[in-house]
Amino acid sequence: MAVISLNVLGHHLTNRTFRVIGEPERLVPELDLFLVLAGAEIIRRIWQRQRLAAALLVLACFIPAWGYLIFPWRHIRRTSEAAHRLEYQIPDWVAKNRPGARTFAMGTVRFWWNGWFNEAQIGGGSEQGLINFDLMKVFWTLVLGNEPRAAILWLQATGNDLVVMNDSTSALPIQDYQFPHRFRGALPVVFDDGKGNWIHEVPRRWRSLARVVRLAEVQPLLPARDGEDVERLAPYVKALEQGPDSPAPTRWLNPRTLHIDATVEAGQALAVLVSHDPSWWARAGGREFPVERDALGQVRILAPPGAHQIELYWETPRENQIGRVLFAVAVLVFAWLCWRGRRR
């Protein structure tokens, strides 16, 4: 109950940026969690008075799951390999034909995108702890919208090279798209299995996640009001795709560090299609460069004129470090209390 109270109060008082046990909205209502905690408290009190009754009650809780506990493998269909699954076939095609491409995918393909291949995607299994809520506008537009232009602008603005589509004829167990054929005629099809699954390619100037942009064009831009705000999305994408003719190739050195090769002139900056976080830092040649949040919640690096090999790296925040120390202290206190209770 204390955890639920802390989660609710923190979520309310910090404008929904407080996270303790995942996404708070997924715990509303928290009936199942409340019942588990209440049941544990009832068993604890019974244990204090009658341990045998408490032990029998705990054993009784496992009766409904007895069959699974004794023969768990009967509930799993064994297979020698996963090549017959679309969740494997579609990422496999991307890994072989468009390696390194950032892809937008939904349904079970989205959940298993990184199960076999190390390919990039927007989102993933869930968006718990999301810090850039503009990405939810991307999901809303792609999944529920019908007009293709805004969706294409979002795909370009967030650095997507491909978008995986499927309709009701697909063998996939989940079809999320309300209008799956919206991009037919608007985007080229680079893969189609003829069974309700296909991939569109998104037109982008370069596949890199960085662009050299003109500050005079990007600084006045405003955040998108909703998923269909073409008026504000169009100039953002124009600044990315029609900016200075100066490629800025990128590559991930590790999950925390993005390497960028860029040549910047006066009045220019680097737009990096990665969600902004206060813990992102940029450095090159022993110098630190300012990192800003742009109109769509992504990174902008204010690099001085010249050719740079920049490392955009994420440094563990101090609050995370303090949290780790507190966790270690809590574990030690818990162990001490258990030892003390055992002695008594």
Phi, psi and omega in degrees: 000324179297321180295316179297317180298315179298319181296314182293314181295315180297320179296323182284318188276343182249025177056044173065030176249002183271131181229128175239311183229055176089204184280116184302323182299335180283355178250017179245117354282153182267038185299315182295319178294320178298317181295321178297313180294319179295318178297319178296321179293320178298315179296323179298318181290322176295322180299324180294331183256322183214096186293324180298316179297320179296318179296318178296323179294319178297316179297323180296331179295336182270355182301314180299334182258015185300317181298320180289322182294326182278318183230066183296331184290342179293339182267003181242122178278112183283146176214150183284334180201170186251010186296341181276353182269140176296329178299337176265318188296318183290310174299329179296318179297317180295316181298326182274327187253335178224058183300136179085357182284135173279132190232144172258123181220153179231181179068203181290339175298321179298318183293326186256014186302320182256019179291325183237338185229149182265063180253150186276151176210161172273128182081220183158216181293328179198167180247038178294134180075022182298132180254343178245097185285353173296335179295333177290332174293326176298312181297316180301313183294316183290322187273321188251337185285165181241337183273125189284334190297312181298321180296318180295320179297319178296318179299318179291319183295333181255013171075030178272132177265332184224155172224121182272128181239155173205152180238191187292345178276354181289150176280355178297141183289343180231128173239104186276330187290129177281329180229074188294340184263015185296333183268357178299121183091343180259329179228143179292144177265124181253349178209135176206117181272000180071010182234032177088016179225131180206166182231131173261146174261135182266127180291120177223145183298313175223154180281351180301157177268005180234149177222139170277124184234161177271126182300325181296337180270327187264332183295325180282353185293149181246156178298148176295135182284330178199184183292343182252016185281074180297327183303323181262337179286320185302311179294331177295312180292324178299319179296328179283312190267344180235027180277202181302145180280070185219093181300148178226078182298147181230156172204141179279123175278327176196175183301344182254351189227125176248123179268133182230127172257117185212148173243120186243138176253173180299138181080011180240164178212178178250124172263124181245123187276062177225138181302133181288146174212142180301344182267004172282134176229150180235136180215155176199131178059033180081004180250144176263136178249144179298141178240124182243166173261127182269189187295334180253021176074023178249177189275139170231126181254125179268083181270145178287164178302142179133175177270130186227148166247095190264140171248115173267111187234151180256122181257132182303122182296156181297323180296328175293319179296318177297319179299322179295319178295315179297323178297316179298319178297317180297320178297318180295318178297317179299317179296321179295319179296319178297317179296319180294317178296323179295321179297319179295000000 
